[in-house]
């Protein structure tokens, strides 16, 4: 019988030794599983520091970006952020608590608030009533709910790997994904479902492309998307581009609304449903 050559024998030995180890390690998860796991793990951490930017305008020329930064409790749906509004010439503190938006009144608008209260409030569903992007509700052209964009990822149904791509120096993997808006938590919530249906009507599809960056710990680091509403009679086409970056996952976050006697409810001035 012919004896195996040394090289062949070495290969057989390595296969016998390394094969079981490889099998135990398992293959890397497929992209969809990886993205879904990152969303679940990020919500498992509960909180994060957020930085976000958003701009709305004609496709290809979305206009001046509005930026913000703060902290959020993803599970409780609360946030405390400062939003930079170019037209107001400075930062405005914004709180999101219990489905209500609270905005500190900038000095340039103080005279317009009845009673001179330093805060105004409005139910979030009122803001989404006419805003393209639904969960990316606008307040005077300002994005106030980056949490909605992260929440949408719980409805991701497709994903593919784009490749390694650091986020602010942190190693991460970039995925191109698709969210089915009708499988998101908002679609199953009677209070939020009208905003989902409105968004689908505005953009003409239930499928929303989104880019996701996942770090080496398996946590979401960045979410970016562009929502385009096609031209319709009496309304030009618009595109809203939003990016949310997450850091310091799991940090302590407590958000409380301002005292009631310092708040003017302006929700009655906005359309319902």
N, C-alpha and C positions, 0 to 999 in steps of 0.2 A: 504494500500500500504506500502511495506517495505521501511523504510527510509535508505538512503545511510549511510554506516559506516563513521566515521570521516576521516579516511585515504583516502577513496575513494572520499569523498567530497573535501578534500584538493587538491587532484590530479586534480579534475575537475576544481577547481578554478584557480590553477596554469596554467593549459592548456589554459583556457580562457584568462588569462592575458598575459602569455608569448608567446602564439601562434602567435598573430599578430606581436609582436616585432621580433620574429624569422623570420617570413616571410618577414618583412621589411629589416632585415639585409641581407637576402639572403644567399645562400650556397656559400662556397668558390669556386673560379673559377677552372675549370679543369686544369690539368697541361699544356696542350698545350696553352690554353688561357693565363695562367699565364706567360709562357715564352714569348709568342708573345707580351704581354702587357709590360713586362720588357724590351724587345728590343725596342719597340716604345717609352717607357718613357726615356730610356737611350739616344736614338737619340734626343728626345725632349730636354734633358739637353744640348745636342750639343757637349760638350767637357768633357775630363776626363784626369786624370794622369794615365799613364800606366806603368806597370812593366811586363816584359815578359821573358820567357826562352824557348829555342828550342834546340833540338838535333836531328841529323840524323845519321843513321847507320843501321847495320843489325838488324832485329827484335829481341828483347830481349837484345840487347847490342847497344843502339843508340849512344854511344860515348860521347864526352865531351860536356856539355851544353854550349850554347852561351846565355848570358843574356843581358838585356837592360832595360832602364827606360827613361821616358820622358813624354811629353804631346801631346795630339792629339785633333784635331777638327774632330769629326766623320762625321759630315755633309759635311764639305768642303773636307774631305779626305786628311788632312794635318797632319804632325807630326814632332816633333823635339825631337830626342832621342839620348842617348849615349849608344852605344853597346860595350859590353866587348868581345873582340875577343882574346881567349887564345893564338893563334899562333902569334898575333901581340904584345902581352905583355902589353896591355892597352886598354883604352876606345877610341872609334871612334865616333865622332859626325855624325849623319845621319839626313838629312832633307827629307821630302816627300812633294812636292809641285806640284800641277797641273799635276799629273801623272809622275813626274820625280823624281828620287832619286838623292840626292846630298850627297856625302860622303867626309868628311874631310880626307885628305891623311895623314896616319900615317908617322912619321919620317922614319920608316924602309922601306917605299915604295916610299919615295919622289923622289928618283933617277929614278924611273920607269915611272914617269909622264912627258910626253913631255911638255917642256916649264916651268917646275917647278911650275905649278899652285897648290895652296894649297887645291883645291877642284876638285873632278871629278863628272861627272853627267852621268846618263843613263836613258832612258825611262823605266818605270816600266814594260811595256809589253815585252821589250827585255829580262829582267831578268826572266820573267815567261816562256820564250820560251822553255826552256829545264828543268825547275825545277819541280821536283815532288812536288805536293802540290799547284801548281798554285798560288793562292793568297799568299801563304807562300813562296814568292820568296826568293831566296838565293843570297847573294852577298859575294863571297868568303866563303861560308858555313854559312853566317849570315842571320838570318831572318830579313827582313827590312819592312815587311808590316803586323804587327799584326792587323791593321785595317781591312784587308781582312777577317780575321777569325771572327771578330765581325760582319762584313757586311754579312757573310754567314748566320748568324742567322735569317736574314729576309726571309730565305727560309725554316725555320723549319716547319716540317709537322707532327712530332710525339714527344711526351714527356711523361715522367712518373716521379713521385716523388721518389727520393731515400731516402730523409729524411733531418731533420735539420742538418746543418753542418757549423760551423762558418768559416769565411774567415779572417784570421789574427785578430781574436778576435771579428769580427763583426758578429752578428747573421745573418744567411742566410739559405736558403733552396736549397738543391742540387737536380737538375733534370738531368735525362739522356734523351737526345733528339736525333732526327735524322733530318738532313738537306737534302732536295732534291736539289741537285746542279742545276738542271734545272729550279727551281723556285726562285733562288736567283737574286738580282738585276744585278749581273755580267752577268748572262745568257741572260738577255735582253738587254745588252749593246754590240753593235757590236764590239767596241774596246776591250772589255774584254772577249767576248764569246770564242775566240780561246783558252784562258787559261783554261776556264771551261771545254771545250771539251777535252783538253789535259789531264787535271786532271782525268776526267772520264775514258779516255783511259788507263791512267797509273794505276789506282787502280781497274779498272774493274767494277765499279758500280757508279750510280748517288747518292746513299744513303751514307751519311757521318755521322757516330755517333759522338756526341759531348756532353760533360758534361757542365752544366751551373749552376752557383750559383746566386741566386737572394736574395737581402737583404730585410729587413723589409720595406724599402721605395719603394720597387718594382723596384729597379735598378739592372742592371747586375753588379756583383762584380768579377766574375771569369768565364773564358771560357777555356776549355781544350779539346784537341783532339789528336788522333794519326792517322796519314794517312799512310797506308801501301801499298806499291807497290809490287806485287808479282814478283817472279823471272821469267825472260824471257831469251831467248837465248842471250848470250853475256852481260847480266845484272843481277847482284844479287838482291835479295829482299832487300828492304830498308823500314825503318819506321821512320817517322818524328813525334816527339811528341812536342807539343807546348802548353804553358799555358800563358794566358794573364790575369792580375789582374787589375781592374779598381778602382780608388779612386778619391776623390775630383771632383765629377761630377759637371759640370757647371762652372769650374774655367775659368778665362780669358786666351785665347790662341791666339797668333798671330805667324804665321810661314811665313817667307819670304826667298826666295832663296838668295844665296851669289851673290855678284856682278859678272856680266858676265865675266869681265876681270880676275877673279880669279878662273875660272872654265874651266876644260878640259873635253869635251864630249867624253866619251869612248864607247858610244852606238854603234858606227859603228863597233866595234870589236866583238859585240855579234850578234847571229843569229836573224833574224827578223821573226815575226809571229809564 
